[in-house]
Amino acid sequence: MSDREVPASEPRHWWRLVAIWLVVSVVADVLYLALVGPHIPPGRMSSTASGASFDFNVLFVMAVPVLVAVWVYMVYAIVMWRSSRGGPEPAGGPDARGHLGIQIGWILTTTVIVLFLAGFGTYELVQPEGSGGGQGPTPIWTPASHHVLQVQAIGQQWKWTYRYPSFGGFETNQLVIPEDTTVAFHVTSLDVIHDFWAYQLGVKADANPGQDNVAYTTPKQLGTFMVRCDELCGLWHGAMYNSGTVVTPSEFESWAATTERLLAANTKLLPPFAYSYIPDANGADGGYYPDDVDPYSTAETYGAPQSAGG
Ligand SMILES: [Cu+2]
């Protein structure tokens, strides 16, 4: 900014503001990264969770200098140009209108920030393997690993169950997955729209009836994570949650083999594993339950209108 219209006695406000902004921004960003950054949710439990935490930190580190610029200017103006300091009535600073430097600087800075964030955001959305978001039945961004464990997450009012197609398709309400193994969650629903949200894994995918919605992640830490329904799905939506566990690959293999054996009798009563099920409680025309165990099949009053003789 030019000093041409500023009296010689005036301090160089512009350079002072820039210096204060620079120092406060650097200090605030360093403090943020040291004190807050490591604790930003959803944490580091999986590849996709780490990615989400990293993105939050990048956004915050970029936003802080913008916030500081506004606050520094405001505080500086309140202190320097308040009328109780005496002197002549404040008449505003040097002209900004028509100032080519300010115009170019303003447009360049905002353009660079917005374009960088658009590019960065798009890249981060793609890697790794779609960032833990549901990609529909035919994912574009697939894992490099060829050892991918398939786990089906089935939402229904109001609980989650899980099927393991590579272990005979058994169904359980326990979500157990192995560490350091890429997992493909196949998310679907038997009734209304739910949303499978494995919070600490950074995985979130809509559960739609009749749809197979795939989301990938690779667990990186042992422990427990929360699973919540994140789509308002009826009266007990708020109670639709359980937890999952990341165990070592060998613990997983033995858990899965044991559970497959223990549930073998139940698994026989289930429909064969499929990537989605027709959400029809009557069962007679392809619903999730086979006719002989369908809890609704005797009444046949629920669901679509019945044909004659039904
Ligand atoms: Cu739900």
Residues whose N, C-alpha, C, O or C-beta is under 5 A from the ligand:
A	BS01	CU	I193 H194 D195 C229 E231 C233 M240
